[in-house]
Amino acid sequence: MKIVVIALMAVVLAAPARAQQLPGGFVFLRDIDPTIIQDIRYAGSNNFVGRPLRGYGAGDCVVKREVGLRLKAVQQELAGQKLSLKMFDCYRPTRAVADMVVWSRDGKETASGKRYNPAFRKVDLFRLGYIATRSGHSTGAALDLTLVDLAADNSGKFDPARDYADCTSSVEKRAPEGSVDMGTGYDCSDVKAHTAAPSINQSQRRWRRMLVAAMARQGFVNYSKEWWHFSLPGAGGQAYDFPIPPRR
């Protein structure tokens, strides 16, 4: 009996310790809905900076609990259409935002960077509204995501050694993302990435509208310059700078 009591006490004491990994009502999205696909791009090298950003200690989506529960509801609706959400970015530490600012001002234009912003100098991306010096992502209430057709072949993988076309090119030429064709790649700083861009085809427009509508039914609002960016009004608050830890 004594052994059982000690074991139970250990479980009780361990639970708060796990919960304290994330502050301020944040949760790992996998703990809310493990079926939502994740490809957290700033935790690796497949992004416009070409390396992991500061604060991304793991490639896990972290959000406010309310945001996670609403994403779960979106996912449940999409499941009936053999579709899934795919997360590109969720909570973003403010140190990662500062890392983007430093990158934008270093004066170095690279081939990999131009894949994401083919028409602009990177120093202009903040002024033009494609990157923010104060990001809603840091509050846990903003998200970058897309749709995946679960019945399609999503096996294409990013190869850092390949010379891909820029993010505005056709889906066959640009870097693979294992998702539906939205008309541009993720994080594409270009007018073609504006949600209502007239330059995309009918199928791409239909996918964008489907994503916006599914998210809107759960209260999410799209950012007009980025088809992938959504936020949940009222769920944010202060900006945080805790690093994203590995989920245990």
FIKOLZA-1660 file (N, C-alpha, C; in steps of 0.1 Angstrom, whole numbers, plus 5000, padded with zeros to 4 digits):
% residues 248
   i   px   py   pz ch aa at
   1 5008 4988 5000  A  M  N
   1 5000 5000 5000  A  M CA
   1 5009 5013 5000  A  M  C
   2 5019 5012 5008  A  K  N
   2 5028 5024 5009  A  K CA
   2 5035 5027 4995  A  K  C
   3 5038 5016 4988  A  I  N
   3 5044 5018 4975  A  I CA
   3 5035 5024 4965  A  I  C
   4 5022 5020 4966  A  V  N
   4 5011 5025 4957  A  V CA
   4 5009 5040 4960  A  V  C
   5 5009 5044 4973  A  V  N
   5 5007 5058 4976  A  V CA
   5 5018 5066 4971  A  V  C
   6 5031 5062 4973  A  I  N
   6 5042 5069 4968  A  I CA
   6 5042 5071 4953  A  I  C
   7 5038 5060 4946  A  A  N
   7 5037 5060 4931  A  A CA
   7 5026 5071 4927  A  A  C
   8 5015 5071 4934  A  L  N
   8 5004 5081 4930  A  L CA
   8 5009 5095 4933  A  L  C
   9 5016 5097 4944  A  M  N
   9 5021 5110 4947  A  M CA
   9 5031 5115 4936  A  M  C
  10 5039 5106 4931  A  A  N
  10 5049 5109 4921  A  A CA
  10 5042 5114 4908  A  A  C
  11 5031 5107 4905  A  V  N
  11 5023 5111 4893  A  V CA
  11 5017 5125 4894  A  V  C
  12 5011 5127 4906  A  V  N
  12 5005 5140 4909  A  V CA
  12 5015 5151 4908  A  V  C
  13 5027 5149 4914  A  L  N
  13 5037 5159 4914  A  L CA
  13 5043 5161 4900  A  L  C
  14 5043 5151 4892  A  A  N
  14 5049 5152 4879  A  A CA
  14 5040 5159 4869  A  A  C
  15 5027 5158 4871  A  A  N
  15 5017 5165 4861  A  A CA
  15 5019 5180 4861  A  A  C
  16 5019 5187 4873  A  P  N
  16 5021 5201 4872  A  P CA
  16 5035 5205 4865  A  P  C
  17 5045 5197 4868  A  A  N
  17 5058 5200 4862  A  A CA
  17 5057 5200 4847  A  A  C
  18 5050 5190 4841  A  R  N
  18 5048 5190 4826  A  R CA
  18 5040 5202 4822  A  R  C
  19 5029 5205 4829  A  A  N
  19 5021 5216 4825  A  A CA
  19 5028 5229 4825  A  A  C
  20 5038 5231 4834  A  Q  N
  20 5046 5243 4835  A  Q CA
  20 5056 5245 4824  A  Q  C
  21 5057 5236 4815  A  Q  N
  21 5066 5238 4803  A  Q CA
  21 5062 5250 4795  A  Q  C
  22 5049 5252 4794  A  L  N
  22 5044 5263 4786  A  L CA
  22 5036 5273 4794  A  L  C
  23 5039 5286 4794  A  P  N
  23 5032 5295 4802  A  P CA
  23 5020 5301 4796  A  P  C
  24 5012 5309 4804  A  G  N
  24 5002 5317 4799  A  G CA
  24 4991 5310 4791  A  G  C
  25 4987 5298 4795  A  G  N
  25 4976 5291 4788  A  G CA
  25 4980 5285 4774  A  G  C
  26 4993 5284 4771  A  F  N
  26 4997 5278 4759  A  F CA
  26 4997 5263 4760  A  F  C
  27 4995 5257 4748  A  V  N
  27 4995 5242 4748  A  V CA
  27 5002 5238 4735  A  V  C
  28 5006 5225 4735  A  F  N
  28 5011 5219 4722  A  F CA
  28 4998 5215 4714  A  F  C
  29 4998 5219 4702  A  L  N
  29 4986 5215 4693  A  L CA
  29 4984 5200 4692  A  L  C
  30 4995 5193 4692  A  R  N
  30 4994 5178 4692  A  R CA
  30 4987 5172 4703  A  R  C
  31 4987 5179 4715  A  D  N
  31 4979 5175 4726  A  D CA
  31 4964 5177 4725  A  D  C
  32 4961 5187 4716  A  I  N
  32 4947 5190 4714  A  I CA
  32 4941 5181 4702  A  I  C
  33 4949 5181 4691  A  D  N
  33 4945 5173 4679  A  D CA
  33 4958 5168 4672  A  D  C
  34 4962 5155 4675  A  P  N
  34 4974 5150 4668  A  P CA
  34 4972 5147 4653  A  P  C
  35 4959 5148 4648  A  T  N
  35 4957 5145 4634  A  T CA
  35 4961 5157 4625  A  T  C
  36 4962 5169 4631  A  I  N
  36 4966 5181 4623  A  I CA
  36 4981 5180 4619  A  I  C
  37 4984 5180 4606  A  I  N
  37 4997 5179 4601  A  I CA
  37 5006 5191 4604  A  I  C
  38 5018 5189 4608  A  Q  N
  38 5027 5200 4611  A  Q CA
  38 5040 5200 4603  A  Q  C
  39 5044 5211 4598  A  D  N
  39 5057 5214 4591  A  D CA
  39 5061 5227 4596  A  D  C
  40 5067 5228 4608  A  I  N
  40 5070 5241 4613  A  I CA
  40 5083 5246 4607  A  I  C
  41 5082 5255 4598  A  R  N
  41 5093 5258 4589  A  R CA
  41 5104 5266 4595  A  R  C
  42 5102 5274 4605  A  Y  N
  42 5112 5282 4611  A  Y CA
  42 5121 5274 4621  A  Y  C
  43 5117 5261 4623  A  A  N
  43 5125 5252 4631  A  A CA
  43 5136 5245 4623  A  A  C
  44 5136 5247 4610  A  G  N
  44 5146 5241 4601  A  G CA
  44 5152 5251 4591  A  G  C
  45 5157 5246 4580  A  S  N
  45 5163 5255 4570  A  S CA
  45 5155 5258 4558  A  S  C
  46 5143 5252 4557  A  N  N
  46 5134 5254 4546  A  N CA
  46 5125 5267 4548  A  N  C
  47 5132 5278 4548  A  N  N
  47 5125 5291 4550  A  N CA
  47 5133 5302 4544  A  N  C
  48 5128 5314 4544  A  F  N
  48 5134 5325 4537  A  F CA
  48 5147 5330 4543  A  F  C
  49 5150 5326 4556  A  V  N
  49 5163 5329 4562  A  V CA
  49 5173 5319 4559  A  V  C
  50 5168 5306 4557  A  G  N
  50 5177 5295 4553  A  G CA
  50 5183 5288 4565  A  G  C
  51 5178 5290 4577  A  R  N
  51 5183 5284 4589  A  R CA
  51 5172 5284 4600  A  R  C
  52 5173 5277 4610  A  P  N
  52 5164 5278 4621  A  P CA
  52 5164 5292 4628  A  P  C
  53 5153 5297 4631  A  L  N
  53 5152 5310 4638  A  L CA
  53 5154 5308 4653  A  L  C
  54 5159 5319 4659  A  R  N
  54 5162 5318 4674  A  R CA
  54 5149 5315 4681  A  R  C
  55 5150 5307 4691  A  G  N
  55 5138 5303 4699  A  G CA
  55 5130 5291 4695  A  G  C
  56 5134 5286 4683  A  Y  N
  56 5127 5274 4678  A  Y CA
  56 5135 5262 4682  A  Y  C
  57 5133 5258 4695  A  G  N
  57 5140 5246 4700  A  G CA
  57 5134 5233 4695  A  G  C
  58 5123 5233 4689  A  A  N
  58 5116 5221 4684  A  A CA
  58 5106 5225 4673  A  A  C
  59 5103 5216 4664  A  G  N
  59 5094 5218 4653  A  G CA
  59 5080 5215 4657  A  G  C
  60 5075 5221 4668  A  D  N
  60 5061 5218 4673  A  D CA
  60 5053 5231 4673  A  D  C
  61 5040 5229 4670  A  C  N
  61 5031 5240 4670  A  C CA
  61 5026 5243 4684  A  C  C
  62 5028 5255 4689  A  V  N
  62 5024 5259 4702  A  V CA
  62 5013 5270 4700  A  V  C
  63 5002 5269 4707  A  V  N
  63 4991 5279 4706  A  V CA
  63 4984 5281 4719  A  V  C
  64 4976 5292 4720  A  K  N
  64 4968 5293 4731  A  K CA
  64 4957 5282 4731  A  K  C
  65 4953 5278 4742  A  R  N
  65 4943 5266 4743  A  R CA
  65 4931 5269 4735  A  R  C
  66 4925 5281 4735  A  E  N
  66 4913 5284 4728  A  E CA
  66 4915 5282 4713  A  E  C
  67 4927 5287 4708  A  V  N
  67 4930 5286 4694  A  V CA
  67 4931 5271 4690  A  V  C
  68 4938 5263 4699  A  G  N
  68 4939 5249 4696  A  G CA
  68 4926 5242 4695  A  G  C
  69 4916 5245 4704  A  L  N
  69 4903 5239 4703  A  L CA
  69 4896 5243 4691  A  L  C
  70 4897 5255 4686  A  R  N
  70 4890 5259 4674  A  R CA
  70 4897 5253 4662  A  R  C
  71 4910 5251 4662  A  L  N
  71 4916 5244 4651  A  L CA
  71 4911 5230 4650  A  L  C
  72 4909 5224 4662  A  K  N
  72 4904 5210 4662  A  K CA
  72 4890 5209 4655  A  K  C
  73 4882 5219 4658  A  A  N
  73 4869 5220 4652  A  A CA
  73 4870 5221 4637  A  A  C
  74 4879 5230 4632  A  V  N
  74 4881 5231 4618  A  V CA
  74 4885 5218 4612  A  V  C
  75 4895 5211 4618  A  Q  N
  75 4900 5198 4614  A  Q CA
  75 4889 5188 4613  A  Q  C
  76 4880 5188 4622  A  Q  N
  76 4869 5178 4622  A  Q CA
  76 4860 5180 4611  A  Q  C
  77 4857 5193 4607  A  E  N
  77 4849 5196 4596  A  E CA
  77 4856 5192 4583  A  E  C
  78 4869 5194 4582  A  L  N
  78 4876 5191 4569  A  L CA
  78 4878 5176 4567  A  L  C
  79 4878 5168 4578  A  A  N
  79 4880 5154 4577  A  A CA
  79 4869 5147 4569  A  A  C
  80 4857 5153 4569  A  G  N
  80 4846 5147 4561  A  G CA
  80 4848 5149 4546  A  G  C
  81 4858 5158 4542  A  Q  N
  81 4861 5161 4528  A  Q CA
  81 4874 5155 4525  A  Q  C
  82 4880 5146 4533  A  K  N
  82 4893 5140 4532  A  K CA
  82 4904 5151 4530  A  K  C
  83 4903 5161 4538  A  L  N
  83 4912 5172 4539  A  L CA
  83 4918 5173 4553  A  L  C
  84 4929 5180 4554  A  S  N
  84 4935 5182 4567  A  S CA
  84 4942 5196 4567  A  S  C
  85 4942 5202 4579  A  L  N
  85 4951 5214 4580  A  L CA
  85 4965 5210 4581  A  L  C
  86 4974 5219 4577  A  K  N
  86 4988 5217 4578  A  K CA
  86 4994 5230 4583  A  K  C
  87 5001 5229 4595  A  M  N
  87 5006 5241 4602  A  M CA
  87 5020 5244 4597  A  M  C
  88 5023 5256 4593  A  F  N
  88 5036 5261 4590  A  F CA
  88 5043 5269 4601  A  F  C
  89 5035 5276 4609  A  D  N
  89 5040 5284 4620  A  D CA
  89 5029 5287 4629  A  D  C
  90 5032 5287 4642  A  C  N
  90 5022 5290 4653  A  C CA
  90 5027 5301 4662  A  C  C
  91 5029 5298 4675  A  Y  N
  91 5035 5307 4684  A  Y CA
  91 5050 5310 4679  A  Y  C
  92 5054 5322 4679  A  R  N
  92 5067 5326 4674  A  R CA
  92 5074 5335 4685  A  R  C
  93 5084 5331 4692  A  P  N
  93 5091 5339 4702  A  P CA
  93 5095 5353 4696  A  P  C
  94 5095 5363 4705  A  T  N
  94 5099 5376 4700  A  T CA
  94 5113 5376 4696  A  T  C
  95 5121 5368 4701  A  R  N
  95 5135 5367 4697  A  R CA
  95 5137 5362 4682  A  R  C
  96 5127 5354 4678  A  A  N
  96 5127 5350 4664  A  A CA
  96 5123 5361 4655  A  A  C
  97 5114 5370 4660  A  V  N
  97 5110 5382 4652  A  V CA
  97 5122 5391 4651  A  V  C
  98 5129 5393 4662  A  A  N
  98 5142 5401 4661  A  A CA
  98 5152 5395 4652  A  A  C
  99 5152 5382 4651  A  D  N
  99 5162 5375 4642  A  D CA
  99 5158 5378 4628  A  D  C
 100 5145 5379 4625  A  M  N
 100 5141 5383 4611  A  M CA
 100 5145 5397 4608  A  M  C
 101 5144 5406 4618  A  V  N
 101 5148 5420 4615  A  V CA
 101 5163 5421 4612  A  V  C
 102 5171 5414 4620  A  V  N
 102 5186 5414 4617  A  V CA
 102 5188 5409 4603  A  V  C
 103 5182 5398 4600  A  W  N
 103 5183 5392 4586  A  W CA
 103 5180 5402 4575  A  W  C
 104 5169 5409 4577  A  S  N
 104 5165 5419 4567  A  S CA
 104 5174 5430 4565  A  S  C
 105 5182 5433 4575  A  R  N
 105 5191 5445 4574  A  R CA
 105 5206 5442 4572  A  R  C
 106 5209 5429 4569  A  D  N
 106 5223 5426 4568  A  D CA
 106 5229 5429 4554  A  D  C
 107 5220 5433 4544  A  G  N
 107 5225 5437 4531  A  G CA
 107 5228 5426 4522  A  G  C
 108 5225 5413 4525  A  K  N
 108 5229 5402 4517  A  K CA
 108 5217 5396 4511  A  K  C
 109 5216 5396 4497  A  E  N
 109 5205 5390 4490  A  E CA
 109 5210 5377 4485  A  E  C
 110 5203 5366 4489  A  T  N
 110 5208 5352 4485  A  T CA
 110 5198 5346 4475  A  T  C
 111 5202 5336 4468  A  A  N
 111 5193 5329 4459  A  A CA
 111 5182 5322 4466  A  A  C
 112 5184 5316 4478  A  S  N
 112 5174 5310 4485  A  S CA
 112 5164 5320 4490  A  S  C
 113 5169 5332 4494  A  G  N
 113 5160 5343 4499  A  G CA
 113 5151 5348 4488  A  G  C
 114 5157 5349 4476  A  K  N
 114 5149 5354 4464  A  K CA
 114 5138 5344 4460  A  K  C
 115 5139 5332 4464  A  R  N
 115 5128 5322 4461  A  R CA
 115 5115 5327 4468  A  R  C
 116 5117 5334 4480  A  Y  N
 116 5105 5338 4487  A  Y CA
 116 5101 5352 4485  A  Y  C
 117 5110 5360 4480  A  N  N
 117 5106 5374 4477  A  N CA
 117 5113 5378 4464  A  N  C
 118 5108 5373 4453  A  P  N
 118 5114 5375 4440  A  P CA
 118 5113 5390 4435  A  P  C
 119 5103 5397 4439  A  A  N
 119 5101 5411 4434  A  A CA
 119 5106 5422 4442  A  A  C
 120 5110 5419 4455  A  F  N
 120 5114 5430 4464  A  F CA
 120 5127 5427 4470  A  F  C
 121 5133 5438 4475  A  R  N
 121 5145 5437 4483  A  R CA
 121 5141 5433 4497  A  R  C
 122 5149 5425 4504  A  K  N
 122 5144 5420 4517  A  K CA
 122 5143 5431 4527  A  K  C
 123 5151 5442 4526  A  V  N
 123 5150 5453 4535  A  V CA
 123 5137 5460 4534  A  V  C
 124 5129 5458 4523  A  D  N
 124 5116 5465 4521  A  D CA
 124 5104 5456 4526  A  D  C
 125 5107 5444 4530  A  L  N
 125 5096 5435 4534  A  L CA
 125 5088 5440 4546  A  L  C
 126 5094 5446 4556  A  F  N
 126 5087 5451 4567  A  F CA
 126 5078 5463 4563  A  F  C
 127 5084 5473 4555  A  R  N
 127 5077 5484 4551  A  R CA
 127 5064 5481 4543  A  R  C
 128 5066 5470 4535  A  L  N
 128 5055 5466 4526  A  L CA
 128 5044 5457 4533  A  L  C
 129 5047 5453 4545  A  G  N
 129 5037 5446 4553  A  G CA
 129 5038 5431 4551  A  G  C
 130 5049 5426 4546  A  Y  N
 130 5050 5411 4545  A  Y CA
 130 5056 5405 4557  A  Y  C
 131 5064 5413 4565  A  I  N
 131 5069 5408 4578  A  I CA
 131 5066 5419 4588  A  I  C
 132 5063 5416 4600  A  A  N
 132 5060 5426 4610  A  A CA
 132 5071 5426 4621  A  A  C
 133 5074 5438 4626  A  T  N
 133 5084 5439 4637  A  T CA
 133 5078 5435 4650  A  T  C
 134 5064 5436 4651  A  R  N
 134 5057 5431 4662  A  R CA
 134 5047 5421 4657  A  R  C
 135 5049 5408 4659  A  S  N
 135 5041 5398 4653  A  S CA
 135 5030 5393 4663  A  S  C
 136 5018 5391 4657  A  G  N
 136 5007 5385 4665  A  G CA
 136 5010 5370 4668  A  G  C
 137 5019 5364 4660  A  H  N
 137 5023 5351 4664  A  H CA
 137 5029 5350 4678  A  H  C
 138 5035 5360 4683  A  S  N
 138 5042 5360 4696  A  S CA
 138 5031 5360 4707  A  S  C
 139 5019 5362 4704  A  T  N
 139 5008 5362 4714  A  T CA
 139 5002 5348 4715  A  T  C
 140 5005 5340 4705  A  G  N
 140 4999 5326 4704  A  G CA
 140 4985 5326 4698  A  G  C
 141 4981 5337 4691  A  A  N
 141 4968 5338 4685  A  A CA
 141 4969 5339 4670  A  A  C
 142 4981 5338 4664  A  A  N
 142 4982 5339 4650  A  A CA
 142 4988 5326 4644  A  A  C
 143 4985 5323 4632  A  L  N
 143 4989 5310 4626  A  L CA
 143 4992 5311 4611  A  L  C
 144 5001 5303 4607  A  D  N
 144 5003 5301 4592  A  D CA
 144 5000 5287 4589  A  D  C
 145 4991 5285 4579  A  L  N
 145 4987 5271 4576  A  L CA
 145 4981 5270 4562  A  L  C
 146 4979 5258 4558  A  T  N
 146 4974 5255 4544  A  T CA
 146 4965 5242 4545  A  T  C
 147 4961 5237 4534  A  L  N
 147 4952 5225 4533  A  L CA
 147 4960 5214 4526  A  L  C
 148 4957 5202 4531  A  V  N
 148 4963 5190 4525  A  V CA
 148 4952 5181 4520  A  V  C
 149 4952 5177 4507  A  D  N
 149 4943 5167 4502  A  D CA
 149 4948 5153 4505  A  D  C
 150 4942 5147 4515  A  L  N
 150 4946 5134 4520  A  L CA
 150 4946 5123 4509  A  L  C
 151 4938 5125 4499  A  A  N
 151 4937 5115 4488  A  A CA
 151 4947 5117 4477  A  A  C
 152 4955 5128 4478  A  A  N
 152 4965 5131 4468  A  A CA
 152 4979 5125 4471  A  A  C
 153 4988 5125 4462  A  D  N
 153 5002 5121 4464  A  D CA
 153 5009 5133 4471  A  D  C
 154 5012 5132 4483  A  N  N
 154 5019 5143 4491  A  N CA
 154 5033 5139 4495  A  N  C
 155 5039 5130 4487  A  S  N
 155 5052 5125 4490  A  S CA
 155 5064 5134 4487  A  S  C
 156 5062 5144 4479  A  G  N
 156 5073 5153 4475  A  G CA
 156 5080 5159 4487  A  G  C
 157 5093 5159 4488  A  K  N
 157 5100 5164 4499  A  K CA
 157 5110 5175 4494  A  K  C
 158 5112 5185 4503  A  F  N
 158 5121 5196 4500  A  F CA
 158 5136 5191 4500  A  F  C
 159 5143 5194 4489  A  D  N
 159 5157 5190 4488  A  D CA
 159 5165 5203 4488  A  D  C
 160 5173 5206 4498  A  P  N
 160 5181 5218 4499  A  P CA
 160 5191 5219 4489  A  P  C
 161 5195 5208 4482  A  A  N
 161 5205 5209 4471  A  A CA
 161 5199 5213 4458  A  A  C
 162 5186 5213 4456  A  R  N
 162 5180 5216 4444  A  R CA
 162 5178 5231 4442  A  R  C
 163 5178 5235 4429  A  D  N
 163 5176 5249 4425  A  D CA
 163 5162 5251 4421  A  D  C
 164 5153 5253 4431  A  Y  N
 164 5139 5255 4427  A  Y CA
 164 5136 5268 4422  A  Y  C
 165 5125 5269 4414  A  A  N
 165 5120 5282 4409  A  A CA
 165 5114 5290 4421  A  A  C
 166 5112 5303 4418  A  D  N
 166 5107 5311 4430  A  D CA
 166 5092 5307 4433  A  D  C
 167 5088 5313 4444  A  C  N
 167 5075 5309 4450  A  C CA
 167 5062 5313 4442  A  C  C
 168 5064 5321 4432  A  T  N
 168 5053 5325 4423  A  T CA
 168 5052 5315 4411  A  T  C
 169 5061 5307 4409  A  S  N
 169 5061 5298 4397  A  S CA
 169 5051 5287 4399  A  S  C
 170 5049 5279 4388  A  S  N
 170 5039 5268 4389  A  S CA
 170 5043 5258 4399  A  S  C
 171 5033 5250 4404  A  V  N
 171 5036 5241 4415  A  V CA
 171 5046 5230 4411  A  V  C
 172 5047 5227 4399  A  E  N
 172 5057 5217 4394  A  E CA
 172 5071 5222 4395  A  E  C
 173 5073 5235 4395  A  K  N
 173 5087 5241 4395  A  K CA
 173 5092 5246 4408  A  K  C
 174 5082 5250 4417  A  R  N
 174 5087 5255 4430  A  R CA
 174 5088 5244 4440  A  R  C
 175 5094 5247 4451  A  A  N
 175 5097 5237 4462  A  A CA
 175 5084 5230 4466  A  A  C
 176 5084 5217 4468  A  P  N
 176 5072 5210 4472  A  P CA
 176 5069 5212 4486  A  P  C
 177 5056 5213 4489  A  E  N
 177 5051 5215 4502  A  E CA
 177 5041 5205 4507  A  E  C
 178 5038 5195 4499  A  G  N
 178 5029 5184 4503  A  G CA
 178 5015 5189 4507  A  G  C
 179 5010 5198 4499  A  S  N
 179 4997 5204 4502  A  S CA
 179 4990 5208 4488  A  S  C
 180 4978 5213 4489  A  V  N
 180 4971 5217 4477  A  V CA
 180 4978 5229 4471  A  V  C
 181 4975 5231 4458  A  D  N
 181 4982 5243 4451  A  D CA
 181 4974 5255 4453  A  D  C
 182 4979 5264 4462  A  M  N
 182 4973 5277 4465  A  M CA
 182 4977 5288 4456  A  M  C
 183 4985 5285 4446  A  G  N
 183 4989 5295 4436  A  G CA
 183 5003 5301 4438  A  G  C
 184 5008 5300 4451  A  T  N
 184 5021 5304 4455  A  T CA
 184 5026 5295 4466  A  T  C
 185 5039 5294 4468  A  G  N
 185 5043 5287 4480  A  G CA
 185 5041 5295 4493  A  G  C
 186 5043 5289 4504  A  Y  N
 186 5042 5295 4517  A  Y CA
 186 5052 5306 4519  A  Y  C
 187 5049 5317 4526  A  D  N
 187 5058 5328 4529  A  D CA
 187 5063 5335 4516  A  D  C
 188 5054 5335 4506  A  C  N
 188 5058 5342 4493  A  C CA
 188 5055 5356 4494  A  C  C
 189 5065 5365 4494  A  S  N
 189 5063 5379 4495  A  S CA
 189 5060 5385 4481  A  S  C
 190 5048 5384 4477  A  D  N
 190 5045 5388 4463  A  D CA
 190 5030 5391 4463  A  D  C
 191 5026 5400 4453  A  V  N
 191 5011 5403 4452  A  V CA
 191 5003 5391 4448  A  V  C
 192 5010 5381 4442  A  K  N
 192 5002 5369 4438  A  K CA
 192 4998 5361 4451  A  K  C
 193 5005 5363 4462  A  A  N
 193 5001 5357 4475  A  A CA
 193 4990 5364 4482  A  A  C
 194 4986 5376 4477  A  H  N
 194 4975 5382 4484  A  H CA
 194 4962 5373 4482  A  H  C
 195 4955 5372 4492  A  T  N
 195 4944 5362 4492  A  T CA
 195 4934 5363 4480  A  T  C
 196 4931 5375 4477  A  A  N
 196 4922 5378 4466  A  A CA
 196 4929 5381 4453  A  A  C
 197 4942 5377 4451  A  A  N
 197 4949 5380 4439  A  A CA
 197 4942 5376 4427  A  A  C
 198 4941 5384 4416  A  P  N
 198 4934 5381 4404  A  P CA
 198 4942 5372 4395  A  P  C
 199 4955 5371 4398  A  S  N
 199 4964 5364 4388  A  S CA
 199 4964 5349 4390  A  S  C
 200 4957 5343 4400  A  I  N
 200 4957 5329 4401  A  I CA
 200 4946 5322 4394  A  I  C
 201 4946 5309 4392  A  N  N
 201 4936 5302 4384  A  N CA
 201 4924 5298 4392  A  N  C
 202 4914 5293 4386  A  Q  N
 202 4901 5290 4393  A  Q CA
 202 4903 5280 4404  A  Q  C
 203 4911 5270 4401  A  S  N
 203 4913 5259 4411  A  S CA
 203 4920 5265 4424  A  S  C
 204 4930 5273 4421  A  Q  N
 204 4938 5279 4432  A  Q CA
 204 4929 5288 4441  A  Q  C
 205 4920 5296 4434  A  R  N
 205 4911 5305 4440  A  R CA
 205 4901 5297 4449  A  R  C
 206 4896 5286 4444  A  R  N
 206 4887 5277 4451  A  R CA
 206 4893 5272 4464  A  R  C
 207 4906 5268 4463  A  W  N
 207 4912 5263 4475  A  W CA
 207 4914 5274 4486  A  W  C
 208 4918 5286 4481  A  R  N
 208 4919 5297 4491  A  R CA
 208 4906 5300 4497  A  R  C
 209 4896 5301 4489  A  R  N
 209 4882 5304 4495  A  R CA
 209 4878 5293 4505  A  R  C
 210 4881 5281 4502  A  M  N
 210 4877 5270 4511  A  M CA
 210 4884 5271 4524  A  M  C
 211 4897 5274 4524  A  L  N
 211 4905 5276 4536  A  L CA
 211 4900 5288 4544  A  L  C
 212 4898 5299 4538  A  V  N
 212 4893 5311 4545  A  V CA
 212 4879 5308 4551  A  V  C
 213 4870 5302 4543  A  A  N
 213 4857 5299 4548  A  A CA
 213 4857 5290 4560  A  A  C
 214 4865 5279 4560  A  A  N
 214 4866 5269 4570  A  A CA
 214 4871 5276 4583  A  A  C
 215 4881 5284 4582  A  M  N
 215 4887 5291 4593  A  M CA
 215 4877 5301 4599  A  M  C
 216 4870 5309 4590  A  A  N
 216 4861 5319 4594  A  A CA
 216 4849 5313 4602  A  A  C
 217 4845 5301 4599  A  R  N
 217 4834 5295 4607  A  R CA
 217 4838 5293 4621  A  R  C
 218 4851 5293 4625  A  Q  N
 218 4855 5292 4638  A  Q CA
 218 4861 5305 4644  A  Q  C
 219 4858 5316 4637  A  G  N
 219 4862 5329 4642  A  G CA
 219 4875 5335 4637  A  G  C
 220 4883 5327 4629  A  F  N
 220 4896 5332 4625  A  F CA
 220 4895 5342 4613  A  F  C
 221 4904 5351 4613  A  V  N
 221 4904 5362 4603  A  V CA
 221 4917 5361 4595  A  V  C
 222 4915 5362 4582  A  N  N
 222 4927 5361 4573  A  N CA
 222 4933 5374 4571  A  N  C
 223 4946 5374 4569  A  Y  N
 223 4954 5386 4565  A  Y CA
 223 4954 5387 4550  A  Y  C
 224 4950 5398 4545  A  S  N
 224 4947 5399 4530  A  S CA
 224 4960 5398 4522  A  S  C
 225 4972 5400 4527  A  K  N
 225 4984 5399 4519  A  K CA
 225 4990 5386 4520  A  K  C
 226 4984 5377 4528  A  E  N
 226 4990 5363 4529  A  E CA
 226 4979 5353 4530  A  E  C
 227 4977 5345 4520  A  W  N
 227 4966 5335 4520  A  W CA
 227 4967 5325 4532  A  W  C
 228 4979 5324 4537  A  W  N
 228 4981 5313 4548  A  W CA
 228 4980 5319 4562  A  W  C
 229 4979 5332 4564  A  H  N
 229 4980 5338 4577  A  H CA
 229 4966 5341 4583  A  H  C
 230 4963 5336 4595  A  F  N
 230 4951 5337 4602  A  F CA
 230 4953 5341 4617  A  F  C
 231 4944 5348 4622  A  S  N
 231 4945 5352 4636  A  S CA
 231 4931 5350 4643  A  S  C
 232 4930 5349 4656  A  L  N
 232 4918 5348 4663  A  L CA
 232 4916 5360 4672  A  L  C
 233 4908 5370 4668  A  P  N
 233 4906 5382 4676  A  P CA
 233 4902 5379 4690  A  P  C
 234 4909 5386 4699  A  G  N
 234 4906 5385 4713  A  G CA
 234 4913 5374 4721  A  G  C
 235 4920 5365 4713  A  A  N
 235 4927 5354 4720  A  A CA
 235 4941 5357 4723  A  A  C
 236 4946 5368 4719  A  G  N
 236 4960 5371 4720  A  G CA
 236 4964 5377 4734  A  G  C
 237 4968 5390 4734  A  G  N
 237 4973 5396 4746  A  G CA
 237 4987 5400 4745  A  G  C
 238 4995 5398 4755  A  Q  N
 238 5009 5402 4755  A  Q CA
 238 5017 5392 4746  A  Q  C
 239 5028 5398 4741  A  A  N
 239 5038 5390 4733  A  A CA
 239 5047 5383 4743  A  A  C
 240 5051 5370 4739  A  Y  N
 240 5059 5362 4747  A  Y CA
 240 5073 5359 4740  A  Y  C
 241 5082 5355 4748  A  D  N
 241 5096 5352 4743  A  D CA
 241 5101 5339 4748  A  D  C
 242 5093 5331 4753  A  F  N
 242 5098 5318 4758  A  F CA
 242 5102 5309 4746  A  F  C
 243 5113 5302 4746  A  P  N
 243 5116 5293 4735  A  P CA
 243 5107 5281 4734  A  P  C
 244 5105 5276 4722  A  I  N
 244 5096 5264 4720  A  I CA
 244 5104 5252 4724  A  I  C
 245 5099 5245 4734  A  P  N
 245 5106 5233 4739  A  P CA
 245 5102 5221 4732  A  P  C
 246 5110 5210 4732  A  P  N
 246 5105 5197 4727  A  P CA
 246 5093 5192 4735  A  P  C
 247 5084 5187 4728  A  R  N
 247 5072 5182 4735  A  R CA
 247 5075 5168 4740  A  R  C
 248 5072 5166 4753  A  R  N
 248 5075 5153 4759  A  R CA
 248 5062 5145 4761  A  R  C
% end
